[in-house]
Amino acid sequence: MSYKWPSKDPDETLDYSVDWSRFLDTATISGVVWSVQTSEIGKTTLASGQTLTTASSSAVTDSIQNVSQSNTTTVATINIAGGVLNREYTFTCRM
């Protein structure tokens, strides 16, 4: 499953959530790990384009910060700050 969220200004701090309830059946989320991959829009992937874990709160990867993260039994949320203008960040949520 893939979501495309609206563009985020580097000066904004925003929450992004994924509701997994329709895929979980009777299972529940006990914890999540977020990772991020970067590339510049219109250019090839950056040298740092490999997946980099942002699992801990306050982790910074390629100028984008995992301010905090949380989850309920069905929804995973990450609060993101920073970033670089015209750089695309692909976040992956594993539970």
C-alpha positions in Angstrom: 0.0 0.0 0.0 1.3 3.4 -0.8 0.1 6.9 0.1 1.2 10.2 -1.4 0.9 13.0 1.2 0.8 16.7 0.1 4.1 18.6 -0.1 5.5 19.8 3.2 7.3 23.1 3.6 10.7 22.7 5.4 9.5 25.2 8.1 6.4 23.1 8.9 6.1 20.4 11.6 3.3 18.0 10.6 1.8 14.7 11.7 1.3 11.9 9.2 -0.8 8.8 10.1 -1.5 5.4 8.5 -4.6 3.6 9.6 -3.9 -0.1 9.3 -7.2 -1.4 10.7 -8.6 -2.8 7.5 -5.5 -5.0 7.0 -5.1 -6.2 10.6 -8.2 -8.4 11.0 -7.8 -9.4 14.7 -4.1 -8.5 15.0 -3.0 -5.2 16.6 0.1 -3.0 16.4 2.5 -3.2 19.3 5.2 -1.0 17.9 6.4 0.6 14.6 9.7 1.5 12.9 9.8 4.3 10.4 12.5 4.6 7.8 13.1 7.2 5.1 14.6 7.2 1.6 15.5 10.5 -0.1 15.9 11.8 -3.7 15.8 15.1 -5.4 12.8 15.8 -7.6 13.9 15.7 -11.2 17.3 14.3 -10.4 18.8 10.9 -9.7 18.8 9.4 -6.3 21.2 11.1 -3.9 24.3 9.3 -2.7 22.5 9.0 0.7 19.4 7.6 -1.0 19.7 4.2 0.8 17.0 3.6 3.4 18.0 5.2 6.7 16.2 4.4 9.9 14.5 7.2 11.8 13.1 4.9 14.4 13.9 7.0 17.5 12.3 10.3 18.3 14.5 13.3 17.4 16.4 11.3 14.8 17.5 13.5 11.9 18.2 11.9 8.5 19.2 14.1 5.5 17.8 17.2 7.1 14.4 15.7 7.9 13.6 15.0 11.6 11.4 12.4 13.3 10.2 14.7 16.0 8.1 12.0 17.6 6.2 8.9 16.7 3.3 7.0 18.3 0.9 4.3 17.6 -2.4 2.9 18.8 -3.4 -0.7 18.2 -4.5 0.3 14.6 -2.9 3.6 13.6 0.8 4.5 13.2 1.7 8.3 13.4 5.0 10.1 12.8 5.5 13.9 13.5 8.0 15.3 10.9 10.0 18.5 10.8 12.6 20.0 8.5 13.6 18.7 5.1 15.0 20.3 2.1 13.0 22.2 -0.5 12.4 20.1 -3.7 13.7 16.9 -2.1 11.4 13.9 -2.0 11.3 11.8 1.1 9.7 8.3 1.0 8.7 7.1 4.4 8.1 3.4 5.2 6.3 2.2 8.3 7.0 -1.3 9.5 5.2 -2.9 12.4 
